[in-house]
Structures are given as structure tokens and as C-alpha cells.
Amino acid sequence: MNQRVCPGCSVLSETEGEFCPQCGTSYSRSPERQEPYTAPSRHGQATASMVLGIVGLLLFGIILGILAIVFANKARADMKATPGMYTNGGMATAGLVLGIIDLVAGVIWLSVWF
């Protein structure tokens, strides 16, 4: 008898058979490779868009509003392309909304003063 390690349950058995006596897995089967788990992370451009939107709201920033919109759209496109990889989709949406508000408020501010 020879000793074999089961590719399914990793039990060391002394057997002449082709199947593991513990779980029934074939010894000729190769173990499946699993992808390592990666935890979802935060998208940097989503965070940046929200921060730019907030700062632009305080300063009536047309330029900051435009940057917030661009960053939010880029982050949302990345999140749509790789679902489940990022956790802060709400920040991208908030950055987009705040960027639009910044842009509108800046245009109104400029039209009143000039």
C-alpha cells in the first residue's frame, strides 16, 4: 500500500484505490485553484470628487465644480466596469451632485456680480 493525499479533503490515506475513502474524490483530480480574496476598497477619485464638491460649494468654485464632476464620472465608470471592487459609490454620486450645484451657483454668482 502506498500513502496518498486527497486533493479534495487533504487526508493522508493508505490505499490502492483511485478514490479517497474519506470523501470519495478521485486521486487523479488536480486541486482547483482559487483566486485570493481581495477586500473591496475605496476609489480615490470618488473621495476627491466629494471633497472638491464640498470645498467648491463653500467657495462658489466653478473650476472645483467641474473637477468634481469629472472625477465623479471617472470613478462611477470604474465602479461600473469592476462591480464589487469599490465601496464608496455614494461618494461619487455626492461629488457629482455637489459639482453640479457648484457649477450652477458659480454661474449665478458671476451673473449677479458682473
Secondary structure as GFF3:
##gff-version 3
##sequence-region A 1 114
A	DSSP	beta_strand	3	5	.	.	.	ID=ss1
A	DSSP	beta_strand	12	14	.	.	.	ID=ss2
A	DSSP	alpha_helix	44	59	.	.	.	ID=ss3
A	DSSP	alpha_helix	62	81	.	.	.	ID=ss4
A	DSSP	alpha_helix	89	113	.	.	.	ID=ss5
###
